[in-house]
Amino acid sequence: MLRAAAETRTPSRIMPPPTWLLVALACSGQFLVVLDVSVVNVALPSMRTDLGLGDTGLQWVVNAYTIAFAGFMLLGGRAGDLYGRKRMFLVGLAVFTLASLGGGLAQDGWQLLAARAAQGLGAAVLAPATLTILTAAVPEGPARARAIATWMAVGAGGGAAGGLVGGVLVDFLSWRWVLLINVPVGAVVLAGSLRWLVESRAGDGRRLDLPGAVLVTAGLATLAYGIVQTEAEGWAAASALVPLLAGPALIGAFLAVEARTAAPLMPPKLLRLRSVASANAAMFLSGSVTFCMWYFITLYAQNVLGYTPLEAGLASMPSSLAVVLGAKTAPRLMRTLGARHVVVLGMLVSAAGFGWQSTMTADGAYLTAIMIPGVLMMTGAGLASTPLAALATSGAAPGDAGLVSGLVNTSRTMGGSLGLAVMSTVAASRTGTASAGGGPASAEALAAGYALVFRTGGTVLLAATLLMLAWLPRQLRQPQGRPQSQP
């Protein structure tokens, strides 16, 4: 158990807090940071009207958060290992809450984008600590698998519930409340965490790798910006080509620095663990398409079918429940099928949903155009996410627990951010062709572009399924050479 291996810096309690309370606090933090990835989606049209944002600006309302979130998460995870998981949880939550207040009060587009980036930075510090606190509180085995399933379900549920929460707030209050709602909730979680969370850290005297953090964040942000620019300027434009070339160069420099520094942000030895490398690759690929699902379903419901923000949020409820059901069912299946086969099953179910969704039309009915394919996509995502998180955190030393937790979140979130940029370009390629006569795209053209996105996403999931069938280990790898076992 990680808590036994970590050096605890606070006096022992006579009556330690119950495990369920620690899990609840950790999951609450994860729910907040994932909710804010998707909650703004239904508010985008209102933000455009109020702040005068263009199409690229609207994408950066989403991307400013996710890129800062993913880019700094490795640094946040390592900071938790060295300076204390509870401390980083509290710092991240405080920054996130204050940035939410700033975003909700923004009077100009740049202020909103700056607040979203600050939210992402706070989330990058907070999110790795949530998983590390949870794994430290629950012993290895079936209990930890169930706790991870709860963490994954709450996180996925946060992404799924974003549409409904955002729809209610936009319809009855204003778009500002999709950010302001975090302030009272964050304050309550912060107070509970101060009282009940127990401090732990690796305590090995290592320092943070700030050059590595700057390089990887700059590289990922530059690459994402280049992909976003391709939608407006085309792939051959200098404004797209320069960042598309500079981004990978910066990431290459990051890898070179990590190979030579004494205290790397991402030790190369971690990626040599089959369980860590393969599970994070799967997280990246599945995140690149499942994250886009919420974005484009919301656009389809509002821009094509004419739903209000609240109706679009209510339309996502069955999918929200499906992802929770899938994540909570996964531990039972893992005991009989094994983690790898549950991942494959989940990806196949999700791919079937993407294939169904790709048949959408401009006059689609809710049951067949949104509900059933959405349930399939999210049930599959829930089934795959729990064993992937268990695999990705298995085999690493206790001192690297925060870093590995950060890597899990980084892979999923950065996959989502880059996937959204790519899929927006994919949709625009079909929508632009269909509406070449000029003027706003018709409902038919928009539906065709969104359908191509889901067809592409389904293809990516099928390819990822084949890769994971060959690459994922059969069993969870235990740290420090202990015998392998299934949860």
C-alpha positions as CSV (number, residue, x, y, z in Angstrom):
1,M,0.0,0.0,0.0
2,L,1.4,3.4,-1.0
3,R,0.8,5.0,2.4
4,A,3.0,2.4,4.0
5,A,5.8,3.2,1.6
6,A,5.5,6.9,1.7
7,E,6.9,9.0,4.5
8,T,4.0,10.5,6.4
9,R,4.7,14.1,7.6
10,T,1.7,14.5,9.9
11,P,1.2,13.0,13.4
12,S,-0.8,9.8,13.3
13,R,-4.5,10.2,14.2
14,I,-6.1,8.4,17.1
15,M,-9.1,7.8,14.8
16,P,-8.1,7.9,11.2
17,P,-10.8,9.2,8.8
18,P,-12.9,6.4,7.2
19,T,-11.7,5.2,3.8
20,W,-15.0,6.1,2.1
21,L,-14.5,9.7,3.2
22,L,-11.0,9.9,1.7
23,V,-12.3,8.3,-1.5
24,A,-15.2,10.8,-1.6
25,L,-12.9,13.8,-1.2
26,A,-10.5,12.5,-3.9
27,C,-13.4,11.8,-6.3
28,S,-14.9,15.2,-5.6
29,G,-11.7,16.9,-6.8
30,Q,-11.6,14.7,-9.9
31,F,-15.3,15.4,-10.7
32,L,-14.7,19.2,-10.6
33,V,-11.7,19.2,-13.0
34,V,-13.3,16.8,-15.5
35,L,-16.6,18.6,-15.3
36,D,-15.0,21.8,-16.5
37,V,-13.6,20.1,-19.6
38,S,-17.2,19.7,-20.9
39,V,-19.5,22.0,-18.9
40,V,-18.6,25.0,-21.1
41,N,-19.7,23.2,-24.3
42,V,-23.4,24.2,-24.1
43,A,-22.4,27.7,-23.1
44,L,-20.2,28.4,-26.1
45,P,-23.0,30.0,-28.2
46,S,-23.8,32.4,-25.3
47,M,-20.1,33.2,-24.8
48,R,-19.8,34.0,-28.5
49,T,-22.7,36.5,-28.3
50,D,-21.7,38.1,-25.0
51,L,-17.9,38.4,-25.5
52,G,-17.7,38.5,-29.3
53,L,-15.6,35.3,-29.7
54,G,-15.1,33.8,-33.1
55,D,-14.9,30.1,-34.1
56,T,-11.2,29.8,-33.2
57,G,-11.8,31.7,-29.9
58,L,-14.5,29.3,-29.0
59,Q,-12.2,26.3,-29.6
60,W,-9.6,27.9,-27.3
61,V,-12.2,28.3,-24.5
62,V,-11.9,24.5,-24.4
63,N,-8.3,24.1,-25.5
64,A,-6.8,26.7,-23.1
65,Y,-8.1,24.6,-20.2
66,T,-7.2,21.2,-21.6
67,I,-3.7,22.1,-22.8
68,A,-2.7,23.7,-19.5
69,F,-4.3,20.8,-17.7
70,A,-2.4,18.2,-19.7
71,G,0.8,20.1,-20.1
72,F,1.5,20.8,-16.4
73,M,0.0,17.5,-15.0
74,L,3.3,15.7,-15.0
75,L,4.8,18.5,-13.0
76,G,1.8,18.5,-10.7
77,G,2.1,14.8,-10.1
78,R,5.8,15.0,-9.3
79,A,5.2,18.0,-7.0
80,G,2.8,15.8,-5.0
81,D,5.4,13.1,-4.6
82,L,8.0,15.5,-3.3
83,Y,6.1,18.2,-1.4
84,G,3.0,16.2,-0.3
85,R,-0.1,14.9,-2.0
86,K,-2.5,16.7,0.4
87,R,-0.6,20.0,0.0
88,M,-0.8,19.8,-3.8
89,F,-4.4,18.8,-3.6
90,L,-5.2,22.0,-1.6
91,V,-3.0,24.3,-3.7
92,G,-4.5,23.0,-7.0
93,L,-8.1,23.2,-5.7
94,A,-7.5,26.8,-4.4
95,V,-6.1,27.9,-7.8
96,F,-8.9,26.2,-9.7
97,T,-11.6,27.8,-7.5
98,L,-10.1,31.4,-7.8
99,A,-9.6,31.0,-11.6
100,S,-13.3,29.9,-11.9
101,L,-14.3,33.1,-10.1
102,G,-12.2,35.2,-12.5
103,G,-13.6,33.4,-15.6
104,G,-17.2,33.9,-14.4
105,L,-16.6,37.6,-14.0
106,A,-14.7,38.0,-17.3
107,Q,-15.7,41.1,-19.4
108,D,-13.6,40.3,-22.5
109,G,-12.6,37.3,-24.5
110,W,-8.9,37.4,-23.5
111,Q,-9.9,37.5,-19.8
112,L,-12.0,34.4,-20.2
113,L,-9.2,32.5,-22.0
114,A,-6.7,33.5,-19.3
115,A,-9.0,32.3,-16.6
116,R,-9.5,29.0,-18.4
117,A,-5.8,28.5,-18.7
118,A,-5.4,29.3,-15.0
119,Q,-8.2,26.8,-14.2
120,G,-6.2,24.2,-16.2
121,L,-3.1,24.9,-14.3
122,G,-4.9,24.4,-11.0
123,A,-6.5,21.2,-12.3
124,A,-3.0,19.9,-13.3
125,V,-1.9,20.2,-9.7
126,L,-5.1,18.8,-8.3
127,A,-5.9,15.9,-10.5
128,P,-2.8,13.7,-10.0
129,A,-3.2,14.0,-6.2
130,T,-6.8,12.7,-6.4
131,L,-5.7,9.3,-7.8
132,T,-2.7,9.0,-5.6
133,I,-4.7,9.8,-2.4
134,L,-7.2,7.2,-3.4
135,T,-4.6,4.4,-4.1
136,A,-2.8,5.3,-0.9
137,A,-6.1,4.9,1.1
138,V,-7.2,1.5,-0.4
139,P,-5.1,-1.7,-0.3
140,E,-4.2,-3.4,-3.5
141,G,-6.6,-6.0,-4.8
142,P,-10.4,-6.0,-5.4
143,A,-11.0,-3.1,-3.0
144,R,-8.6,-0.9,-4.9
145,A,-10.1,-2.0,-8.3
146,R,-13.5,-0.9,-7.0
147,A,-12.1,2.4,-5.7
148,I,-10.5,3.1,-9.1
149,A,-13.7,2.2,-10.8
150,T,-15.5,4.8,-8.6
151,W,-12.8,7.4,-9.5
152,M,-13.1,6.6,-13.2
153,A,-16.9,6.7,-13.0
154,V,-17.0,10.0,-11.2
155,G,-14.5,11.5,-13.6
156,A,-16.4,10.2,-16.7
157,G,-19.6,11.2,-15.1
158,G,-18.2,14.7,-14.6
159,G,-17.5,14.9,-18.3
160,A,-20.9,13.5,-19.2
161,A,-22.8,15.6,-16.7
162,G,-21.2,18.8,-18.0
163,G,-23.9,19.1,-20.7
164,L,-26.8,18.8,-18.3
165,V,-25.2,21.1,-15.6
166,G,-24.2,23.6,-18.3
167,G,-27.7,23.5,-19.9
168,V,-29.5,24.2,-16.6
169,L,-27.2,27.0,-15.6
170,V,-27.2,28.7,-19.1
171,D,-31.0,28.5,-19.5
172,F,-31.9,29.6,-16.0
173,L,-29.0,31.9,-15.0
174,S,-26.3,32.7,-17.6
175,W,-23.2,31.2,-19.1
176,R,-21.1,32.8,-16.3
177,W,-22.5,30.3,-13.8
178,V,-20.9,27.4,-15.5
179,L,-17.7,28.8,-14.0
180,L,-19.1,30.5,-10.9
181,I,-20.7,27.3,-9.6
182,N,-17.2,25.9,-8.9
183,V,-16.6,28.6,-6.3
184,P,-19.0,27.4,-3.5
185,V,-18.4,23.7,-4.4
186,G,-14.6,24.2,-4.4
187,A,-14.8,26.0,-1.0
188,V,-16.8,23.0,0.6
189,V,-14.3,20.4,-0.8
190,L,-11.4,22.6,0.3
191,A,-12.7,22.8,3.9
192,G,-13.3,19.0,4.0
193,S,-9.9,18.3,2.6
194,L,-8.2,20.5,5.2
195,R,-9.9,18.6,8.0
196,W,-9.7,15.0,6.8
197,L,-6.9,14.3,4.2
198,V,-3.7,12.8,5.5
199,E,-0.3,14.1,4.2
200,S,2.2,11.8,2.5
201,R,5.1,12.2,0.2
202,A,8.1,10.3,-1.3
203,G,10.5,12.4,0.8
204,D,13.7,11.5,-1.3
205,G,15.0,15.0,-1.7
206,R,14.7,15.2,-5.5
207,R,13.9,18.6,-7.1
208,L,11.4,19.4,-9.7
209,D,12.3,19.3,-13.4
210,L,11.1,22.8,-14.4
211,P,12.9,22.9,-17.8
212,G,11.2,19.6,-18.7
213,A,7.8,20.9,-17.7
214,V,8.3,24.1,-19.7
215,L,9.4,22.1,-22.8
216,V,6.6,19.5,-22.8
217,T,3.9,22.1,-22.1
218,A,5.2,24.5,-24.9
219,G,5.5,21.6,-27.3
220,L,2.0,20.2,-26.7
221,A,0.4,23.7,-26.8
222,T,2.3,24.7,-30.0
223,L,1.3,21.5,-31.7
224,A,-2.4,21.9,-30.8
225,Y,-2.3,25.5,-32.0
226,G,-1.0,24.4,-35.3
227,I,-3.7,21.9,-35.7
228,V,-6.4,24.4,-34.8
229,Q,-4.9,26.8,-37.4
230,T,-5.4,24.3,-40.1
231,E,-9.1,24.7,-39.9
232,A,-9.0,28.4,-40.6
233,E,-5.9,28.7,-42.8
234,G,-5.4,25.2,-44.3
235,W,-2.6,22.7,-43.9
236,A,-0.2,24.5,-46.3
237,A,-0.4,28.0,-44.6
238,A,2.7,29.2,-42.7
239,S,0.6,29.9,-39.6
240,A,-0.2,26.2,-39.4
241,L,3.0,24.7,-40.7
242,V,5.4,26.5,-38.4
243,P,3.7,25.4,-35.1
244,L,3.1,21.9,-36.6
245,L,6.9,21.6,-37.0
246,A,7.9,23.5,-33.9
247,G,5.6,21.4,-31.6
248,P,7.3,18.0,-32.2
249,A,10.7,19.7,-32.1
250,L,10.0,21.0,-28.6
251,I,8.7,17.6,-27.5
252,G,11.9,16.0,-28.9
253,A,13.9,18.5,-26.9
254,F,11.9,17.5,-23.8
255,L,12.8,13.8,-24.4
256,A,16.4,14.7,-24.8
257,V,16.5,16.6,-21.5
258,E,14.7,13.8,-19.7
259,A,17.4,11.3,-20.8
260,R,20.2,13.4,-19.3
261,T,18.8,15.2,-16.3
262,A,19.5,13.7,-12.8
263,A,15.9,14.2,-11.7
264,P,13.7,13.9,-14.8
265,L,10.1,14.9,-14.9
266,M,9.4,11.7,-16.8
267,P,12.0,9.0,-16.0
268,P,12.5,6.8,-19.1
269,K,12.3,3.7,-16.9
270,L,8.6,4.3,-16.4
271,L,7.9,4.1,-20.1
272,R,9.8,0.8,-20.3
273,L,7.1,-0.8,-18.1
274,R,4.8,-2.5,-20.5
275,S,1.7,-1.9,-18.3
276,V,2.4,1.8,-18.0
277,A,3.3,2.4,-21.7
278,S,0.5,0.4,-23.3
279,A,-2.2,1.6,-20.9
280,N,-1.3,5.2,-21.4
281,A,-1.2,4.8,-25.2
282,A,-4.7,3.4,-25.0
283,M,-5.8,6.3,-22.8
284,F,-4.4,8.7,-25.3
285,L,-6.1,7.1,-28.3
286,S,-9.5,6.5,-26.6
287,G,-9.4,10.0,-25.1
288,S,-8.8,11.5,-28.5
289,V,-12.2,10.3,-29.7
290,T,-14.4,10.0,-26.6
291,F,-13.7,13.6,-25.6
292,C,-14.8,14.8,-29.0
293,M,-18.1,12.9,-28.7
294,W,-19.5,15.3,-26.1
295,Y,-18.4,18.3,-28.1
296,F,-19.9,17.3,-31.4
297,I,-23.1,15.7,-30.0
298,T,-23.8,19.1,-28.3
299,L,-23.2,21.0,-31.5
300,Y,-25.3,18.5,-33.4
301,A,-28.2,18.8,-30.9
302,Q,-28.1,22.6,-30.9
303,N,-27.0,23.6,-34.4
304,V,-28.7,20.9,-36.4
305,L,-31.7,19.6,-34.4
306,G,-32.4,23.0,-32.8
307,Y,-32.3,21.9,-29.1
308,T,-31.9,24.6,-26.4
309,P,-28.9,24.3,-24.1
310,L,-31.1,22.7,-21.4
311,E,-32.6,20.2,-23.9
312,A,-29.1,19.3,-25.1
313,G,-28.0,18.7,-21.6
314,L,-31.0,16.5,-20.8
315,A,-30.3,14.6,-24.0
316,S,-26.9,13.5,-22.6
317,M,-28.4,12.0,-19.4
318,P,-28.7,8.4,-20.6
319,S,-25.1,8.5,-21.8
320,S,-24.0,10.0,-18.4
321,L,-25.6,7.0,-16.6
322,A,-24.1,4.6,-19.1
323,V,-20.5,5.6,-18.5
324,V,-21.0,5.2,-14.8
325,L,-22.6,1.8,-15.2
326,G,-19.8,0.7,-17.5
327,A,-17.0,1.8,-15.1
328,K,-18.7,0.2,-12.1
329,T,-19.3,-3.1,-14.0
330,A,-15.7,-3.4,-15.1
331,P,-14.1,-4.7,-11.9
332,R,-16.5,-7.7,-11.9
333,L,-15.6,-8.5,-15.5
334,M,-11.9,-8.0,-14.7
335,R,-12.0,-10.9,-12.3
336,T,-13.3,-13.3,-14.9
337,L,-12.0,-12.0,-18.2
338,G,-8.8,-10.2,-17.1
339,A,-8.0,-6.5,-17.5
340,R,-6.9,-6.7,-21.2
341,H,-10.0,-8.4,-22.5
342,V,-12.3,-5.9,-20.6
343,V,-10.4,-3.1,-22.3
344,V,-10.9,-4.7,-25.7
345,L,-14.6,-5.4,-25.0
346,G,-15.1,-1.8,-24.0
347,M,-13.4,-0.4,-27.1
348,L,-15.4,-2.6,-29.4
349,V,-18.7,-1.6,-27.8
350,S,-17.7,2.1,-28.0
351,A,-16.6,1.7,-31.7
352,A,-20.1,0.2,-32.4
353,G,-21.7,3.3,-30.9
354,F,-19.4,5.6,-33.0
355,G,-20.4,3.7,-36.1
356,W,-24.1,4.1,-35.4
357,Q,-23.6,7.8,-34.6
358,S,-21.9,8.3,-38.0
359,T,-25.3,7.7,-39.7
360,M,-26.7,10.9,-38.2
361,T,-28.8,13.1,-40.5
362,A,-30.3,16.6,-40.3
363,D,-33.7,15.3,-39.3
364,G,-32.6,12.6,-36.9
365,A,-34.8,11.4,-34.1
366,Y,-33.5,11.6,-30.5
367,L,-33.8,7.9,-29.8
368,T,-31.8,6.7,-32.8
369,A,-29.6,9.8,-33.5
370,I,-28.4,10.6,-30.0
371,M,-29.6,8.3,-27.2
372,I,-28.8,4.7,-28.3
373,P,-25.5,5.4,-30.0
374,G,-24.5,7.7,-27.0
375,V,-25.3,4.9,-24.6
376,L,-23.1,2.4,-26.6
377,M,-20.2,4.9,-26.9
378,M,-20.2,5.7,-23.2
379,T,-20.8,2.2,-21.9
380,G,-17.8,1.1,-23.8
381,A,-15.7,4.0,-22.6
382,G,-16.6,3.2,-19.0
383,L,-15.8,-0.5,-19.4
384,A,-12.4,0.3,-20.9
385,S,-11.4,3.1,-18.5
386,T,-11.3,1.2,-15.2
387,P,-8.9,-1.6,-16.3
388,L,-6.7,1.0,-18.2
389,A,-6.3,3.1,-15.1
390,A,-5.5,0.0,-13.0
391,L,-2.9,-1.1,-15.6
392,A,-1.4,2.3,-16.0
393,T,-0.8,2.7,-12.2
394,S,0.5,-0.9,-11.7
395,G,4.1,-1.8,-11.4
396,A,5.5,1.7,-10.5
397,A,7.4,2.4,-7.3
398,P,5.5,4.1,-4.5
399,G,7.8,7.2,-4.9
400,D,6.6,7.6,-8.5
401,A,2.9,7.2,-7.7
402,G,2.0,10.9,-8.2
403,L,3.9,11.0,-11.4
404,V,2.2,7.9,-12.8
405,S,-1.2,9.3,-11.7
406,G,-0.3,12.5,-13.6
407,L,0.7,10.6,-16.6
408,V,-2.7,8.8,-16.7
409,N,-4.5,12.1,-16.7
410,T,-2.1,13.7,-19.1
411,S,-2.5,10.9,-21.7
412,R,-6.3,11.1,-21.5
413,T,-6.6,14.8,-21.5
414,M,-3.9,15.6,-24.1
415,G,-5.4,13.0,-26.3
416,G,-8.7,14.8,-26.0
417,S,-7.3,18.2,-26.7
418,L,-5.4,17.2,-29.8
419,G,-8.3,15.0,-30.9
420,L,-10.7,17.9,-30.7
421,A,-8.3,20.0,-32.8
422,V,-8.0,17.3,-35.4
423,M,-11.7,16.4,-35.5
424,S,-12.7,20.0,-35.8
425,T,-10.5,20.1,-38.9
426,V,-12.1,16.9,-40.2
427,A,-15.6,18.3,-39.7
428,A,-14.7,21.5,-41.4
429,S,-13.3,19.7,-44.4
430,R,-16.7,18.1,-45.1
431,T,-18.8,21.1,-44.0
432,G,-16.8,23.4,-46.1
433,T,-17.1,21.2,-49.2
434,A,-20.9,20.8,-48.7
435,S,-21.4,24.6,-48.3
436,A,-18.9,25.7,-51.0
437,G,-21.5,28.1,-52.4
438,G,-20.9,30.5,-49.5
439,G,-22.9,31.7,-46.5
440,P,-23.5,29.7,-43.3
441,A,-23.4,26.0,-43.5
442,S,-26.8,24.3,-43.8
443,A,-28.1,21.7,-41.3
444,E,-27.4,19.0,-43.9
445,A,-23.8,20.2,-44.3
446,L,-23.2,20.4,-40.6
447,A,-24.7,16.9,-40.0
448,A,-22.4,15.5,-42.8
449,G,-19.3,17.0,-41.1
450,Y,-20.2,15.7,-37.7
451,A,-21.0,12.3,-39.1
452,L,-17.5,12.2,-40.7
453,V,-16.0,12.9,-37.2
454,F,-17.7,9.9,-35.7
455,R,-16.8,7.7,-38.6
456,T,-13.2,8.7,-38.1
457,G,-13.4,8.2,-34.4
458,G,-14.8,4.7,-34.8
459,T,-11.9,3.8,-37.1
460,V,-9.4,5.1,-34.6
461,L,-11.0,2.9,-31.9
462,L,-10.9,-0.2,-34.0
463,A,-7.2,0.3,-34.7
464,A,-6.6,0.9,-31.0
465,T,-8.4,-2.3,-30.2
466,L,-6.1,-4.3,-32.3
467,L,-3.0,-2.6,-30.9
468,M,-4.1,-3.2,-27.3
469,L,-5.0,-6.8,-27.9
470,A,-1.4,-7.4,-28.8
471,W,0.3,-4.9,-26.4
472,L,-1.5,-4.8,-23.1
473,P,-0.3,-7.3,-20.5
474,R,-2.6,-10.1,-19.5
475,Q,-2.3,-9.3,-15.8
476,L,-1.7,-6.3,-13.5
477,R,1.9,-5.8,-12.7
478,Q,2.7,-5.5,-9.0
479,P,5.4,-3.2,-7.8
480,Q,8.7,-4.3,-6.2
481,G,8.6,-7.7,-7.8
482,R,5.6,-9.1,-6.0
483,P,3.6,-11.8,-7.7
484,Q,1.1,-10.8,-10.3
485,S,-2.6,-11.2,-9.7
486,Q,-5.9,-10.2,-11.1
487,P,-8.0,-7.7,-9.2
